[in-house]
C-alpha cells in the first residue's frame, strides 16, 4: 500500500500514515483523519486503505482519476483537515471487467498500463478482478504437454484482439499467433498482474475450462476416443469443438489445464467458465444439462476443494445451475437483469452488476439517475454478496464511470445535484458556475433517465444504406435527448476561464464530437429525403455538409492521441515481439496491427461478417480514411441513381439484426472490397499538436445556429 501511494502521489507520500483496524461486523471499513501533522489512513485491509486514500484525494485534493483524460494524479500538497472520514462497505465482493474488455480496451496494454489500472481498481474498492492475461500460455503449454508441436499449439490461439472471444468459447484460431516469444511475454505480464493484485489483497477470478478444444485433439495419442461435439459457428465463424463434459476425457484435459494454470500463476479458487456461451447445447437429452453441471463442478472440486465456479448470467441454463450445490457457484449478473427472473438465482450467491458499454463505442450515453439511485442498496437478497462493473470497454463516458465506480461501495443513493457540482470541480479544475451548469446539462442530455440500454449508433460510422436503422448489431438510431441541450453543455464548458485539467480538454473534444455526430444523423435523413423527393438542392447541401463535418471531426480528434487510429495502431504494433529475424518481426507486427484494424471495422469473419462495425470508433484517422470514404462513395452512387430514386434501395434481400448482409448485393460487395483493401493498406496520419479547445470552439460557433 505504501508503494501505491508513492506511485500515484510521490510529492506527498511521506505525509500519509497507514494503520490497521478490525473489520466492522465482517465488512470492509476505513477511516481517514489527521494526527500529529500526518494524514492517517486506517483500514481493515489494503483495499480498504486504498479506498480511504482515494476518498481523501477526491475530497481534499479535488482529484478525478479517469481512463479518459486526467489519467495521472497530479497532487503536490496534502491539506490537513478536522474530523474523520469513515465508511463501512455494505457488500464483501466487488467484481470488475468483462471478457470483452480484454479485447476492446486492454488487448495491447503493457505492464506500465496494467500497473496503473490495478492501482485504480484498488482505489475504487475492487477486490475481484477478472484476471485472464497470460492465459494464452496456459493453453499453449497444456497443448504442448499433449504432444502438439510449437506451430500446432500456436495456430490454435487467436490473436490479442480476439483472444477474449476464444476464452468464451465463441471462436478459435482467428489471426493465429506465430511466435512463442509472445507467449512467454504474456506469461510474464500475467504473473505480474496477478502477483500485484494478490499483494493488494484482491482475489483474482481465473480462467476455467468448459470443454472447448482444438478440432485436432482426436489425433493426440492421449485422447484416442472421446465424445466430441461440434458447436454451431458463432456469428458466421467456423464451428468450434468441445469435449462432451460427461465424457471422462473432459476431466482429464480440464484438470491438466487447471494444473498448468496453477503451476504458472498459482490458484486462487475462483474459476470462470460459461458452457455454451451465446450458443445452444449440442445434446438435447432431458438430463444433459444437469450432467454437464455436475461434471464441471466435480472437476473443479476434485482439483481444488476450495474452488468456486464463477458463471456469467448472459447465457444461463436453469437445469445446469440447479445441478450445482449452493455455495459452490458465484453468478455474475452482469446487467442486473437476471436475478429477478430466476428467483434470485435459485439461492446461489451472485454479484449484481452493470455492463453499460458495448464494443467500447465512442458515444456519450447512460442514465446517471439510475446509477445514483443505487439499485445495489435496494436489493435485500441475502445471496446478493457483491457489486460489479462489467463494461465491454472503458475508454468512453468519463462522467458516467466516475459515478459508477463510486456506487460499487455506497450503501445508499447519492444526491445527484450535489455530486455533479463536486464532479465538475474535480474533473475540470475550477469551481466556476458555468462548469457546474455544463455538468447538469450533461445530465439533462446524454445522461438523462431515457438513455438506458443499448447506445445510439453513430451514423458516421455506419455502413451506408438507404434503409439505415443500425450502426452495429442491437444499437438504434433514436437520439433520446435534445442535441441542443448537449450543445449548450459544450458552450458552458467553453465559457470557463480557469478550467485547466487534461480532463477539461478531453471533454471539450469529446462533447463537440458527439454534438456534430448527432447532427450528421439529421443531415443523413435530409439527404435521403432530398434523394426520394428529387430535391437536388437539399440532397447536395446535406450530403456535402455531412462529408465536411467528417473532415472537421477528423481534424479535431487528431489533436487527442488517445482518440486517433494512429495511436492505437502503434500500441498494437508495439506489443509484437522484436525478433532478430526481421521478416518474422514484421509479420508479427502486421498481424497485431491487423487485429486492431479488423476489430474496429469488419470484426469478422472477414469474408462473411455479421458483426461488422460492432466496435465502431469515432477516431481521428479512422473517420477520414475509412468511414468518410464509404459515405462519399454512397452519396456518389445516389447521385448517379437520381433518375431512378423511387425504386433504388441498397437493402439486401436477407438482413441480420436489421442490417445488410455483408456481401448481399453488388453494392455491399463494393464496400467489402474497399474494406478489404483498406485493411491491407491503412496508414493513418499521426496525431497533431493542434489546439483542441480552439478548434472545438470554431466548430461550435460554426454549427450552433444550424443545430
PyMOL commands that set and color helices and strands:
alter all, ss='L'
color gray80, all
select helices_A, chain A and resi 2-8+10-15+46-60+101-104+111-123+135-145+150-156+163-167+180-199+215-219+221-223+234-236+248-265+288-303+318-322+339-341+343-346+368-372+375-378+398-407+416-428+433-444+483-494+502-532+536-557+561-563+565-575+582-599+622-640+642-644+666-681+692-703
alter helices_A, ss='H'
color red, helices_A
select strands_A, chain A and resi 16-20+29-35+38-43+84-88+93-96+128-129+205-207+212-213+228-231+240-243+270-272+308-312+329-333+349-354+384-389+655-656+659-660
alter strands_A, ss='S'
color yellow, strands_A
deselect
rebuild
show_as cartoon
